[in-house]
Amino acid sequence: MTRIVSKLGIAAALTLGMLSTAAAQRTTAPTKKVSVTKEVPGEVVTVHDTITVTRVDTVTTTVFRRDTLTLTGPTITRWDTVSVMTTPGYLDRGNGLYFGLGAGSYYPSGGLGGGQIPGYAFQANLGVDPAGSPLGLRLTAGLARPDEAQSTAALGGRPSVVNFTGDLKLRTPFFRGTRFPSFSLYAVGGVASVMYKDLVMEDENKNIVAPDHKWHDSFGWNAGGGAALSLGHKRDLFLEVRAINFMKTGMENGHQLPVILGINWY
């Protein structure tokens, strides 16, 4: 009877231990020592029971989160615009080969000033202004008709002077754009060949030398400058002033100053 009671006590103790372990949710490996006292005095029975309980709890949690970014305020739209400016065809600046005609006044001086007074002149130009380059070439032919001075009118007919020049031309553009016509300044200079008839000249001592009514020729140089204004359709209006000098043996140098207004066609 005593042994049965002891076993029941042991079973009850084990059950309570298991319940305690489950409530704490942990793994234990207890070693319990149970003392059972018999009815017989002085006798003690010791029972060693080892119970191992293993519990594995695995919890897997998947969390999904959505982040939403909300922008408030005005909407800004930026446009990248490329503007191409084109020059109307009628305002294109003339370049390349050109031909020009002009007319104006003619002023003699130096060895010509004693026998002639101002008159008129005509001019023709043939040249080339390369595109993108300020330097060009020009050939010019001019006819001048100065009037006779009153003191020398009886010496012959009205003089004629023909000038041929070969020049370098240097252009400097200003105010170029689509709103305004093209305006430029230029300089010319080079060699000159002069042919003349009935021209009254002065010698080195300022004495008047009567003409022989024949054609004569001399060489010299010329230099000057002018301004050009684009008229559109590859036409330029120009105004220029040049000094044309020539020399003749025994005579004072002859100075000519034609002032010409004309048009060049490219």
C-alpha atoms as an extended CHARMM CRD file, in Angstrom:
* protein
*
       266  EXT
         1         1  MET       CA              0.0000000000        0.0000000000        0.0000000000  PROA      1               0.0000000000
         2         2  THR       CA              2.7740000000        2.3550000000        0.8630000000  PROA      2               0.0000000000
         3         3  ARG       CA              4.4550000000        1.8000000000       -2.4980000000  PROA      3               0.0000000000
         4         4  ILE       CA              1.2430000000        2.5700000000       -4.4060000000  PROA      4               0.0000000000
         5         5  VAL       CA              0.8110000000        5.8060000000       -2.5390000000  PROA      5               0.0000000000
         6         6  SER       CA              4.3950000000        6.7060000000       -3.3230000000  PROA      6               0.0000000000
         7         7  LYS       CA              3.9000000000        6.1170000000       -7.0340000000  PROA      7               0.0000000000
         8         8  LEU       CA              0.7310000000        8.1740000000       -7.0830000000  PROA      8               0.0000000000
         9         9  GLY       CA              2.5990000000       10.9940000000       -5.3850000000  PROA      9               0.0000000000
        10        10  ILE       CA              5.3530000000       10.7960000000       -7.9040000000  PROA      10              0.0000000000
        11        11  ALA       CA              2.8860000000       10.9020000000      -10.8120000000  PROA      11              0.0000000000
        12        12  ALA       CA              1.1200000000       13.9050000000       -9.3280000000  PROA      12              0.0000000000
        13        13  ALA       CA              4.4120000000       15.7070000000       -8.8660000000  PROA      13              0.0000000000
        14        14  LEU       CA              5.4070000000       14.9930000000      -12.4490000000  PROA      14              0.0000000000
        15        15  THR       CA              2.1050000000       16.2840000000      -13.7600000000  PROA      15              0.0000000000
        16        16  LEU       CA              2.4030000000       19.5300000000      -11.8250000000  PROA      16              0.0000000000
        17        17  GLY       CA              5.9470000000       19.9790000000      -13.0680000000  PROA      17              0.0000000000
        18        18  MET       CA              4.8900000000       19.5490000000      -16.6560000000  PROA      18              0.0000000000
        19        19  LEU       CA              2.0440000000       22.0240000000      -16.2540000000  PROA      19              0.0000000000
        20        20  SER       CA              4.4280000000       24.5820000000      -14.7400000000  PROA      20              0.0000000000
        21        21  THR       CA              6.8370000000       24.1270000000      -17.5910000000  PROA      21              0.0000000000
        22        22  ALA       CA              4.1100000000       24.5990000000      -20.2180000000  PROA      22              0.0000000000
        23        23  ALA       CA              2.8760000000       27.7540000000      -18.5100000000  PROA      23              0.0000000000
        24        24  ALA       CA              6.3210000000       29.3120000000      -18.5120000000  PROA      24              0.0000000000
        25        25  GLN       CA              6.8640000000       28.3690000000      -22.2460000000  PROA      25              0.0000000000
        26        26  ARG       CA             10.4380000000       27.3360000000      -21.7340000000  PROA      26              0.0000000000
        27        27  THR       CA             12.5770000000       24.2670000000      -22.0660000000  PROA      27              0.0000000000
        28        28  THR       CA             13.5630000000       22.6580000000      -18.8060000000  PROA      28              0.0000000000
        29        29  ALA       CA             15.5340000000       19.6320000000      -17.8540000000  PROA      29              0.0000000000
        30        30  PRO       CA             14.6580000000       19.2410000000      -14.1430000000  PROA      30              0.0000000000
        31        31  THR       CA             15.9540000000       16.6490000000      -11.8670000000  PROA      31              0.0000000000
        32        32  LYS       CA             13.5170000000       16.0220000000       -9.0420000000  PROA      32              0.0000000000
        33        33  LYS       CA             14.2270000000       14.2630000000       -5.7920000000  PROA      33              0.0000000000
        34        34  VAL       CA             11.1370000000       12.8590000000       -4.0770000000  PROA      34              0.0000000000
        35        35  SER       CA             11.2840000000       11.5480000000       -0.5440000000  PROA      35              0.0000000000
        36        36  VAL       CA              8.6550000000        9.0180000000        0.4540000000  PROA      36              0.0000000000
        37        37  THR       CA              8.2380000000        8.0500000000        4.0770000000  PROA      37              0.0000000000
        38        38  LYS       CA              6.9020000000        4.6160000000        4.7780000000  PROA      38              0.0000000000
        39        39  GLU       CA              4.7270000000        3.6470000000        7.5740000000  PROA      39              0.0000000000
        40        40  VAL       CA              7.6700000000        1.8070000000        8.9930000000  PROA      40              0.0000000000
        41        41  PRO       CA              9.5250000000        4.2950000000       11.0820000000  PROA      41              0.0000000000
        42        42  GLY       CA             13.0780000000        4.9900000000       10.1280000000  PROA      42              0.0000000000
        43        43  GLU       CA             12.8470000000        3.7960000000        6.5090000000  PROA      43              0.0000000000
        44        44  VAL       CA             13.2970000000        6.4160000000        3.7500000000  PROA      44              0.0000000000
        45        45  VAL       CA             13.0350000000        5.6260000000        0.0530000000  PROA      45              0.0000000000
        46        46  THR       CA             14.6380000000        8.0900000000       -2.4080000000  PROA      46              0.0000000000
        47        47  VAL       CA             13.5670000000        8.0410000000       -6.0660000000  PROA      47              0.0000000000
        48        48  HSD       CA             15.4820000000        9.9420000000       -8.7390000000  PROA      48              0.0000000000
        49        49  ASP       CA             13.4740000000       10.6910000000      -11.9300000000  PROA      49              0.0000000000
        50        50  THR       CA             14.9210000000       12.7860000000      -14.7910000000  PROA      50              0.0000000000
        51        51  ILE       CA             12.4000000000       14.3080000000      -17.2490000000  PROA      51              0.0000000000
        52        52  THR       CA             13.5500000000       16.2580000000      -20.2780000000  PROA      52              0.0000000000
        53        53  VAL       CA             10.9640000000       18.3730000000      -22.0960000000  PROA      53              0.0000000000
        54        54  THR       CA             12.0200000000       20.1340000000      -25.3810000000  PROA      54              0.0000000000
        55        55  ARG       CA              9.8030000000       22.7680000000      -27.0250000000  PROA      55              0.0000000000
        56        56  VAL       CA             10.6120000000       24.6590000000      -30.1450000000  PROA      56              0.0000000000
        57        57  ASP       CA              8.3930000000       27.5910000000      -31.0460000000  PROA      57              0.0000000000
        58        58  THR       CA              9.0480000000       29.0660000000      -34.4970000000  PROA      58              0.0000000000
        59        59  VAL       CA              7.1890000000       32.1830000000      -35.4580000000  PROA      59              0.0000000000
        60        60  THR       CA              7.5950000000       33.6260000000      -38.9600000000  PROA      60              0.0000000000
        61        61  THR       CA              6.0850000000       37.0120000000      -39.5690000000  PROA      61              0.0000000000
        62        62  THR       CA              5.9650000000       38.7570000000      -42.9610000000  PROA      62              0.0000000000
        63        63  VAL       CA              5.1890000000       42.4520000000      -42.8810000000  PROA      63              0.0000000000
        64        64  PHE       CA              4.1960000000       44.3400000000      -46.0480000000  PROA      64              0.0000000000
        65        65  ARG       CA              4.4310000000       48.1550000000      -45.9580000000  PROA      65              0.0000000000
        66        66  ARG       CA              3.4990000000       50.6170000000      -48.6840000000  PROA      66              0.0000000000
        67        67  ASP       CA              5.0910000000       54.0720000000      -48.6840000000  PROA      67              0.0000000000
        68        68  THR       CA              3.0850000000       56.6350000000      -50.5980000000  PROA      68              0.0000000000
        69        69  LEU       CA              4.7100000000       59.9720000000      -51.5790000000  PROA      69              0.0000000000
        70        70  THR       CA              2.2300000000       62.7040000000      -52.3050000000  PROA      70              0.0000000000
        71        71  LEU       CA              3.3660000000       65.9760000000      -53.8470000000  PROA      71              0.0000000000
        72        72  THR       CA              1.2020000000       69.0130000000      -53.5120000000  PROA      72              0.0000000000
        73        73  GLY       CA              1.5280000000       72.4320000000      -55.0630000000  PROA      73              0.0000000000
        74        74  PRO       CA              1.6430000000       73.8870000000      -58.5680000000  PROA      74              0.0000000000
        75        75  THR       CA              2.9510000000       71.9100000000      -61.5080000000  PROA      75              0.0000000000
        76        76  ILE       CA              6.0160000000       73.4520000000      -63.1750000000  PROA      76              0.0000000000
        77        77  THR       CA              6.6840000000       72.6180000000      -66.8230000000  PROA      77              0.0000000000
        78        78  ARG       CA              9.9900000000       73.5870000000      -68.4330000000  PROA      78              0.0000000000
        79        79  TRP       CA             10.4850000000       73.7500000000      -72.1710000000  PROA      79              0.0000000000
        80        80  ASP       CA             13.8910000000       73.6810000000      -73.8400000000  PROA      80              0.0000000000
        81        81  THR       CA             13.5030000000       75.7660000000      -76.9470000000  PROA      81              0.0000000000
        82        82  VAL       CA             16.1000000000       76.1700000000      -79.6860000000  PROA      82              0.0000000000
        83        83  SER       CA             15.5140000000       79.2310000000      -81.8240000000  PROA      83              0.0000000000
        84        84  VAL       CA             17.0230000000       79.4040000000      -85.2800000000  PROA      84              0.0000000000
        85        85  MET       CA             17.3810000000       82.9440000000      -86.5460000000  PROA      85              0.0000000000
        86        86  THR       CA             17.3560000000       83.2480000000      -90.2880000000  PROA      86              0.0000000000
        87        87  THR       CA             18.1330000000       86.3590000000      -92.2430000000  PROA      87              0.0000000000
        88        88  PRO       CA             15.5650000000       87.2050000000      -94.9140000000  PROA      88              0.0000000000
        89        89  GLY       CA             16.9530000000       86.6730000000      -98.3720000000  PROA      89              0.0000000000
        90        90  TYR       CA             16.5280000000       90.2750000000      -99.3800000000  PROA      90              0.0000000000
        91        91  LEU       CA             18.7680000000       91.3670000000      -96.4840000000  PROA      91              0.0000000000
        92        92  ASP       CA             21.6100000000       88.9580000000      -97.2000000000  PROA      92              0.0000000000
        93        93  ARG       CA             24.8750000000       90.8160000000      -97.3150000000  PROA      93              0.0000000000
        94        94  GLY       CA             26.5400000000       90.6550000000     -100.6840000000  PROA      94              0.0000000000
        95        95  ASN       CA             29.6530000000       88.5310000000     -101.0020000000  PROA      95              0.0000000000
        96        96  GLY       CA             31.6810000000       87.2550000000     -103.8900000000  PROA      96              0.0000000000
        97        97  LEU       CA             32.0350000000       88.7940000000     -107.3280000000  PROA      97              0.0000000000
        98        98  TYR       CA             30.3940000000       92.1800000000     -107.8590000000  PROA      98              0.0000000000
        99        99  PHE       CA             30.0470000000       94.9720000000     -110.3930000000  PROA      99              0.0000000000
       100       100  GLY       CA             29.3570000000       98.6080000000     -109.5580000000  PROA      100             0.0000000000
       101       101  LEU       CA             28.5870000000      101.9480000000     -111.1690000000  PROA      101             0.0000000000
       102       102  GLY       CA             28.8110000000      105.4050000000     -109.6770000000  PROA      102             0.0000000000
       103       103  ALA       CA             29.0890000000      109.1060000000     -110.3960000000  PROA      103             0.0000000000
       104       104  GLY       CA             30.0580000000      112.2160000000     -108.4890000000  PROA      104             0.0000000000
       105       105  SER       CA             32.2860000000      115.2460000000     -108.3510000000  PROA      105             0.0000000000
       106       106  TYR       CA             35.9670000000      115.6300000000     -109.1910000000  PROA      106             0.0000000000
       107       107  TYR       CA             38.4590000000      117.9930000000     -107.5300000000  PROA      107             0.0000000000
       108       108  PRO       CA             41.8990000000      118.6580000000     -109.1180000000  PROA      108             0.0000000000
       109       109  SER       CA             44.8000000000      120.0370000000     -107.0880000000  PROA      109             0.0000000000
       110       110  GLY       CA             48.5890000000      120.1040000000     -107.0140000000  PROA      110             0.0000000000
       111       111  GLY       CA             49.9900000000      120.3560000000     -110.5480000000  PROA      111             0.0000000000
       112       112  LEU       CA             46.4080000000      120.3840000000     -111.9030000000  PROA      112             0.0000000000
       113       113  GLY       CA             45.0210000000      123.1160000000     -109.6730000000  PROA      113             0.0000000000
       114       114  GLY       CA             46.3980000000      126.0280000000     -111.7340000000  PROA      114             0.0000000000
       115       115  GLY       CA             44.6970000000      125.0940000000     -115.0060000000  PROA      115             0.0000000000
       116       116  GLN       CA             41.5020000000      123.2380000000     -113.9910000000  PROA      116             0.0000000000
       117       117  ILE       CA             38.5650000000      123.6980000000     -111.6360000000  PROA      117             0.0000000000
       118       118  PRO       CA             36.2720000000      120.9820000000     -110.1740000000  PROA      118             0.0000000000
       119       119  GLY       CA             34.1030000000      118.9810000000     -112.5420000000  PROA      119             0.0000000000
       120       120  TYR       CA             32.3210000000      115.6200000000     -112.6230000000  PROA      120             0.0000000000
       121       121  ALA       CA             33.4030000000      111.9950000000     -112.7670000000  PROA      121             0.0000000000
       122       122  PHE       CA             32.0560000000      108.5190000000     -113.5270000000  PROA      122             0.0000000000
       123       123  GLN       CA             33.3010000000      105.2310000000     -112.0870000000  PROA      123             0.0000000000
       124       124  ALA       CA             32.9280000000      101.4860000000     -112.7180000000  PROA      124             0.0000000000
       125       125  ASN       CA             33.9830000000       98.8080000000     -110.2160000000  PROA      125             0.0000000000
       126       126  LEU       CA             34.7480000000       95.1230000000     -110.7020000000  PROA      126             0.0000000000
       127       127  GLY       CA             35.8270000000       93.2240000000     -107.6190000000  PROA      127             0.0000000000
       128       128  VAL       CA             35.4130000000       90.3090000000     -105.2710000000  PROA      128             0.0000000000
       129       129  ASP       CA             34.5510000000       90.3210000000     -101.5620000000  PROA      129             0.0000000000
       130       130  PRO       CA             35.0640000000       86.7540000000     -100.2670000000  PROA      130             0.0000000000
       131       131  ALA       CA             32.4720000000       85.5380000000      -97.7770000000  PROA      131             0.0000000000
       132       132  GLY       CA             33.8670000000       85.4260000000      -94.2460000000  PROA      132             0.0000000000
       133       133  SER       CA             36.9420000000       87.4850000000      -95.1240000000  PROA      133             0.0000000000
       134       134  PRO       CA             37.3440000000       91.2540000000      -94.6380000000  PROA      134             0.0000000000
       135       135  LEU       CA             39.9580000000       91.4980000000      -97.4080000000  PROA      135             0.0000000000
       136       136  GLY       CA             39.0000000000       91.7370000000     -101.0650000000  PROA      136             0.0000000000
       137       137  LEU       CA             40.2460000000       92.8800000000     -104.4580000000  PROA      137             0.0000000000
       138       138  ARG       CA             38.9230000000       95.5680000000     -106.7800000000  PROA      138             0.0000000000
       139       139  LEU       CA             39.6390000000       96.9750000000     -110.2410000000  PROA      139             0.0000000000
       140       140  THR       CA             38.3020000000      100.4540000000     -110.9070000000  PROA      140             0.0000000000
       141       141  ALA       CA             37.9940000000      102.5280000000     -114.0610000000  PROA      141             0.0000000000
       142       142  GLY       CA             37.0310000000      106.1980000000     -113.9180000000  PROA      142             0.0000000000
       143       143  LEU       CA             36.4710000000      109.0680000000     -116.3230000000  PROA      143             0.0000000000
       144       144  ALA       CA             36.8530000000      112.6310000000     -115.0430000000  PROA      144             0.0000000000
       145       145  ARG       CA             36.0030000000      115.8820000000     -116.8300000000  PROA      145             0.0000000000
       146       146  PRO       CA             37.3010000000      118.9040000000     -114.9090000000  PROA      146             0.0000000000
       147       147  ASP       CA             36.4320000000      122.3710000000     -116.1660000000  PROA      147             0.0000000000
       148       148  GLU       CA             39.0310000000      124.7730000000     -117.5150000000  PROA      148             0.0000000000
       149       149  ALA       CA             40.1120000000      127.6210000000     -115.3520000000  PROA      149             0.0000000000
       150       150  GLN       CA             39.1650000000      131.0140000000     -116.7570000000  PROA      150             0.0000000000
       151       151  SER       CA             42.8050000000      131.9870000000     -117.2010000000  PROA      151             0.0000000000
       152       152  THR       CA             43.6170000000      128.8760000000     -119.2910000000  PROA      152             0.0000000000
       153       153  ALA       CA             40.3780000000      128.3150000000     -121.2090000000  PROA      153             0.0000000000
       154       154  ALA       CA             41.9170000000      129.6020000000     -124.4220000000  PROA      154             0.0000000000
       155       155  LEU       CA             44.7380000000      127.0150000000     -124.3180000000  PROA      155             0.0000000000
       156       156  GLY       CA             42.6170000000      124.0820000000     -125.4100000000  PROA      156             0.0000000000
       157       157  GLY       CA             39.4250000000      122.1030000000     -125.0130000000  PROA      157             0.0000000000
       158       158  ARG       CA             37.9010000000      120.6540000000     -121.8970000000  PROA      158             0.0000000000
       159       159  PRO       CA             40.3250000000      118.1640000000     -120.3010000000  PROA      159             0.0000000000
       160       160  SER       CA             39.6530000000      114.4320000000     -120.0520000000  PROA      160             0.0000000000
       161       161  VAL       CA             41.2740000000      112.1660000000     -117.4400000000  PROA      161             0.0000000000
       162       162  VAL       CA             40.9310000000      108.3570000000     -117.3780000000  PROA      162             0.0000000000
       163       163  ASN       CA             42.0430000000      106.5330000000     -114.2110000000  PROA      163             0.0000000000
       164       164  PHE       CA             42.6600000000      102.7890000000     -113.8800000000  PROA      164             0.0000000000
       165       165  THR       CA             43.4090000000      101.4400000000     -110.3860000000  PROA      165             0.0000000000
       166       166  GLY       CA             44.0620000000       98.0380000000     -108.8680000000  PROA      166             0.0000000000
       167       167  ASP       CA             43.2360000000       97.9850000000     -105.1580000000  PROA      167             0.0000000000
       168       168  LEU       CA             43.0790000000       95.9250000000     -102.0340000000  PROA      168             0.0000000000
       169       169  LYS       CA             39.7970000000       96.4350000000     -100.1820000000  PROA      169             0.0000000000
       170       170  LEU       CA             39.4490000000       96.0570000000      -96.4190000000  PROA      170             0.0000000000
       171       171  ARG       CA             35.8910000000       95.8360000000      -95.0410000000  PROA      171             0.0000000000
       172       172  THR       CA             34.8090000000       96.4690000000      -91.4660000000  PROA      172             0.0000000000
       173       173  PRO       CA             31.1660000000       95.4990000000      -90.7480000000  PROA      173             0.0000000000
       174       174  PHE       CA             28.9780000000       97.3520000000      -88.2280000000  PROA      174             0.0000000000
       175       175  PHE       CA             25.3620000000       97.0280000000      -87.0710000000  PROA      175             0.0000000000
       176       176  ARG       CA             24.8150000000       93.7490000000      -88.8150000000  PROA      176             0.0000000000
       177       177  GLY       CA             21.4610000000       92.1410000000      -87.9980000000  PROA      177             0.0000000000
       178       178  THR       CA             18.0060000000       91.2400000000      -89.2590000000  PROA      178             0.0000000000
       179       179  ARG       CA             16.2800000000       94.3830000000      -88.0000000000  PROA      179             0.0000000000
       180       180  PHE       CA             18.5320000000       96.8830000000      -89.6920000000  PROA      180             0.0000000000
       181       181  PRO       CA             20.2180000000       96.9490000000      -93.1020000000  PROA      181             0.0000000000
       182       182  SER       CA             23.8790000000       96.0660000000      -93.0780000000  PROA      182             0.0000000000
       183       183  PHE       CA             26.2390000000       99.0160000000      -92.8150000000  PROA      183             0.0000000000
       184       184  SER       CA             30.0100000000       98.8170000000      -93.2580000000  PROA      184             0.0000000000
       185       185  LEU       CA             33.0880000000      100.9220000000      -93.6720000000  PROA      185             0.0000000000
       186       186  TYR       CA             35.9140000000      100.0280000000      -96.0100000000  PROA      186             0.0000000000
       187       187  ALA       CA             39.3210000000      101.2370000000      -97.1430000000  PROA      187             0.0000000000
       188       188  VAL       CA             40.9190000000      100.8580000000     -100.5820000000  PROA      188             0.0000000000
       189       189  GLY       CA             44.4290000000      101.4520000000     -101.8540000000  PROA      189             0.0000000000
       190       190  GLY       CA             46.7690000000      100.4000000000     -104.6220000000  PROA      190             0.0000000000
       191       191  VAL       CA             48.4410000000      101.3730000000     -107.8870000000  PROA      191             0.0000000000
       192       192  ALA       CA             47.1100000000      103.7620000000     -110.5170000000  PROA      192             0.0000000000
       193       193  SER       CA             47.5520000000      104.3040000000     -114.2240000000  PROA      193             0.0000000000
       194       194  VAL       CA             46.3930000000      107.6850000000     -115.5610000000  PROA      194             0.0000000000
       195       195  MET       CA             45.6750000000      108.7440000000     -119.1540000000  PROA      195             0.0000000000
       196       196  TYR       CA             44.8720000000      112.3790000000     -119.9200000000  PROA      196             0.0000000000
       197       197  LYS       CA             44.3050000000      114.8230000000     -122.7860000000  PROA      197             0.0000000000
       198       198  ASP       CA             44.1180000000      118.6470000000     -122.8890000000  PROA      198             0.0000000000
       199       199  LEU       CA             45.1840000000      118.7400000000     -119.2830000000  PROA      199             0.0000000000
       200       200  VAL       CA             46.8830000000      121.9780000000     -118.2770000000  PROA      200             0.0000000000
       201       201  MET       CA             49.6680000000      121.2850000000     -115.8110000000  PROA      201             0.0000000000
       202       202  GLU       CA             52.2590000000      123.2200000000     -113.8350000000  PROA      202             0.0000000000
       203       203  ASP       CA             55.9610000000      122.5380000000     -113.8240000000  PROA      203             0.0000000000
       204       204  GLU       CA             58.1080000000      122.3810000000     -110.7180000000  PROA      204             0.0000000000
       205       205  ASN       CA             58.4670000000      126.2070000000     -110.7710000000  PROA      205             0.0000000000
       206       206  LYS       CA             54.6660000000      126.7400000000     -110.8650000000  PROA      206             0.0000000000
       207       207  ASN       CA             54.7070000000      127.7860000000     -114.5190000000  PROA      207             0.0000000000
       208       208  ILE       CA             51.6970000000      126.8670000000     -116.6720000000  PROA      208             0.0000000000
       209       209  VAL       CA             52.4810000000      124.3740000000     -119.4450000000  PROA      209             0.0000000000
       210       210  ALA       CA             50.0880000000      124.4280000000     -122.3900000000  PROA      210             0.0000000000
       211       211  PRO       CA             48.7380000000      121.0170000000     -123.5210000000  PROA      211             0.0000000000
       212       212  ASP       CA             49.5520000000      119.5670000000     -126.9220000000  PROA      212             0.0000000000
       213       213  HSD       CA             46.0570000000      118.0350000000     -127.3930000000  PROA      213             0.0000000000
       214       214  LYS       CA             47.4530000000      114.4800000000     -127.3580000000  PROA      214             0.0000000000
       215       215  TRP       CA             46.9030000000      111.5850000000     -124.9990000000  PROA      215             0.0000000000
       216       216  HSD       CA             49.5630000000      111.0430000000     -122.3510000000  PROA      216             0.0000000000
       217       217  ASP       CA             49.9310000000      108.4800000000     -119.5940000000  PROA      217             0.0000000000
       218       218  SER       CA             51.5860000000      108.3260000000     -116.1970000000  PROA      218             0.0000000000
       219       219  PHE       CA             51.7050000000      106.0060000000     -113.2000000000  PROA      219             0.0000000000
       220       220  GLY       CA             50.9250000000      106.7170000000     -109.6010000000  PROA      220             0.0000000000
       221       221  TRP       CA             48.9990000000      105.4750000000     -106.6040000000  PROA      221             0.0000000000
       222       222  ASN       CA             45.6000000000      105.8630000000     -104.9800000000  PROA      222             0.0000000000
       223       223  ALA       CA             44.1500000000      105.4910000000     -101.4940000000  PROA      223             0.0000000000
       224       224  GLY       CA             40.8400000000      106.2630000000      -99.8600000000  PROA      224             0.0000000000
       225       225  GLY       CA             37.8120000000      104.8660000000      -98.1210000000  PROA      225             0.0000000000
       226       226  GLY       CA             34.0650000000      104.7550000000      -98.1000000000  PROA      226             0.0000000000
       227       227  ALA       CA             30.8640000000      103.5040000000      -96.5050000000  PROA      227             0.0000000000
       228       228  ALA       CA             28.4190000000      100.9050000000      -97.8210000000  PROA      228             0.0000000000
       229       229  LEU       CA             24.7630000000      100.3810000000      -96.9400000000  PROA      229             0.0000000000
       230       230  SER       CA             22.9810000000       97.1840000000      -97.9360000000  PROA      230             0.0000000000
       231       231  LEU       CA             19.8580000000       97.7870000000     -100.0320000000  PROA      231             0.0000000000
       232       232  GLY       CA             18.8470000000       94.1310000000      -99.9320000000  PROA      232             0.0000000000
       233       233  HSD       CA             18.8100000000       91.5780000000     -102.7400000000  PROA      233             0.0000000000
       234       234  LYS       CA             22.6500000000       91.6730000000     -102.7650000000  PROA      234             0.0000000000
       235       235  ARG       CA             22.9760000000       95.3440000000     -103.5850000000  PROA      235             0.0000000000
       236       236  ASP       CA             25.0990000000       97.9020000000     -101.7520000000  PROA      236             0.0000000000
       237       237  LEU       CA             24.8630000000      101.6690000000     -101.9040000000  PROA      237             0.0000000000
       238       238  PHE       CA             28.3470000000      103.1140000000     -101.4870000000  PROA      238             0.0000000000
       239       239  LEU       CA             29.8900000000      106.5420000000     -101.0270000000  PROA      239             0.0000000000
       240       240  GLU       CA             33.6640000000      106.8250000000     -101.2940000000  PROA      240             0.0000000000
       241       241  VAL       CA             36.4430000000      109.3870000000     -101.5410000000  PROA      241             0.0000000000
       242       242  ARG       CA             39.8630000000      108.6160000000     -103.0280000000  PROA      242             0.0000000000
       243       243  ALA       CA             43.0700000000      110.5080000000     -103.6810000000  PROA      243             0.0000000000
       244       244  ILE       CA             44.6480000000      109.5870000000     -107.0280000000  PROA      244             0.0000000000
       245       245  ASN       CA             48.1510000000      110.9570000000     -107.5720000000  PROA      245             0.0000000000
       246       246  PHE       CA             50.3720000000      110.6530000000     -110.6060000000  PROA      246             0.0000000000
       247       247  MET       CA             53.8230000000      111.9510000000     -111.5730000000  PROA      247             0.0000000000
       248       248  LYS       CA             55.2810000000      113.2930000000     -114.7990000000  PROA      248             0.0000000000
       249       249  THR       CA             58.9080000000      114.1580000000     -115.3080000000  PROA      249             0.0000000000
       250       250  GLY       CA             59.5310000000      117.8490000000     -114.9200000000  PROA      250             0.0000000000
       251       251  MET       CA             55.9890000000      118.5130000000     -113.6840000000  PROA      251             0.0000000000
       252       252  GLU       CA             54.5220000000      118.9490000000     -110.2580000000  PROA      252             0.0000000000
       253       253  ASN       CA             52.6030000000      115.9190000000     -109.0930000000  PROA      253             0.0000000000
       254       254  GLY       CA             48.9780000000      115.9270000000     -110.1260000000  PROA      254             0.0000000000
       255       255  HSD       CA             46.3850000000      115.3200000000     -107.3740000000  PROA      255             0.0000000000
       256       256  GLN       CA             42.8530000000      114.1300000000     -108.0890000000  PROA      256             0.0000000000
       257       257  LEU       CA             40.0290000000      113.7170000000     -105.5810000000  PROA      257             0.0000000000
       258       258  PRO       CA             36.9100000000      112.0000000000     -106.9700000000  PROA      258             0.0000000000
       259       259  VAL       CA             33.8860000000      111.7230000000     -104.6330000000  PROA      259             0.0000000000
       260       260  ILE       CA             31.6440000000      108.9460000000     -105.9540000000  PROA      260             0.0000000000
       261       261  LEU       CA             28.1440000000      107.7490000000     -105.0010000000  PROA      261             0.0000000000
       262       262  GLY       CA             27.1140000000      104.4420000000     -106.5680000000  PROA      262             0.0000000000
       263       263  ILE       CA             25.6770000000      100.9260000000     -106.3120000000  PROA      263             0.0000000000
       264       264  ASN       CA             27.4140000000       97.5470000000     -106.3240000000  PROA      264             0.0000000000
       265       265  TRP       CA             25.5710000000       94.4070000000     -107.5200000000  PROA      265             0.0000000000
       266       266  TYR       CA             26.7610000000       91.0320000000     -106.1620000000  PROA      266             0.0000000000
